[in-house]
Amino acid sequence: MLPALVVALTAIPQGAPAQTASGGQLTAPGPKRPEPVPPGAGKTTPSPDAAVVTRSWIDTGNRSAVAAAYHRTFNSPVPASGWTGNIPGCVPGTLAADHRAAIMDRVNWYRGMAGVLDGVTEHGPFSVDAQAAALMSAANDQLSHDPPSTWNCFSASGHRGSSKSNLSLASQGPAGIDLFMNDPGANNAPVGHRWWTLHPTQVRMGVGSVPGAVWHDQAMSLFVVDDENFFPPTPPAICEPGGFVPQSTVFPRWSLFKEGADFRAAVVQVSVTG
């Protein structure tokens, strides 16, 4: 396993684990970090099929820049999901392209704020698996990174997506990314969903979701384990960053992680300056 540091500071009490309407947990713990080391771990550049995009970050020392990026990403109307599948027929379906793009915009906003490069793009094959995983989660009202073949609507694609995705039964669309970044509940103390969302070397992800109904919870899957592009990052990823941060995105748990770091003798200080 690649060595990594995750420091999580609980700023306010968490209380009981958050639950879905049906009483289940909001999210499954984040997918396992690759072990043994995946093929991409020795690489220093993305795979050829990863889209080449402009990558940047948000200057959190510039209030106007932060506000503009926030309003552009959070205050724009969210396009309808346009889901074309159905659970009775075990049809994963697809999501509307603009809805998927809105999800990726939210991912990249958080990455830009955390000081890691944004520009992560949606990868079609990953979204196919993520959509199948979301269908399985909704059809069974359960979350698992290793779902059994006895599950309703089981498929190899859905199993693959479940094993390599952040999973939720409580939210979907861009708001689902907010939930993964918040990472509430006792089962998410290591902030694994956030770890995968902010991993500095991410270049492509996949998205899938199923709207809720009276007889099943909504479900979301964010495919994040890209074995071909998992290599040691250089910059650390910090949440919450210094500078100006919109209040709605200041979450109870703060975290810092960097591959290969040894902070066993570190002293952590938190100060408030008004």
Buried (B, 14 or more C-beta within 10 A) or exposed (E): EBEBBBBBEEEEEBEEBBEBEEEBBBBBBBBEBBEEBBEBBEBEEBBEEBEEBEBEBBBBEEEEBBEEBBEEBBEEEBBEBEBEBEBEEBEBBBBBEEBBBBBBBBBBBBBBBBBBBBBBBBBEEBBBBBBBBBBBBBBBBBBBBEBEEEBBBBBEBBBBBBBBBBBBBBBBBBBBBBBBBBBBBEBBBBBBBBBBBBBBBBBBBBBBBBBBEEEBBBBBBBBBBBEBBBBBBEEBBBBBBEBBBBEEBEBBBBBBBBBEBEEEEEEEEEEEEE
